[in-house]
């Protein structure tokens, strides 16, 4: 009911782009370590509502991505009105985009190579804990900036 309510609330706001994400359990997450027990959801009802709202807004799906360890159902979906597709979403899925992540838990990702399939991706993950993040901030920023030289 919370998900359906949230989707219904979207009707109130003008939007050009909507991205939905499913829960994906990461190995380092508390949920994964605590052996997450999924809640039973009516996925068909949720999907029908999502498509109803995106259709009302004149949006069409433009990308789909299934994460590893997705919980039970679905993919990450991107919807948009024509011409408002998120190039960032597409580039991130294709792993063509370097990004500088700032803030707790942010991931900096740099593509090492010249745009070929065999390029390597170097990642630096910032700590989520505020004290660790602040203590390591300057050192990590230098390392992150080095990736982009």
Secondary structure, 3 states (H helix, E strand, C coil): CHHHHHHHHHHHCCCCEEEECCCECCCCCHHHHCCCCCCCCCHHHHHHHHHHHHHHCCCEEEEEECCCCECCCCCEEEEECCCCCCHHHHHHHCCCCCECCCCCCCEEEEEECCCCCCCEEEEEECCCCHHHHHHHHHHHHHHHHHHCC
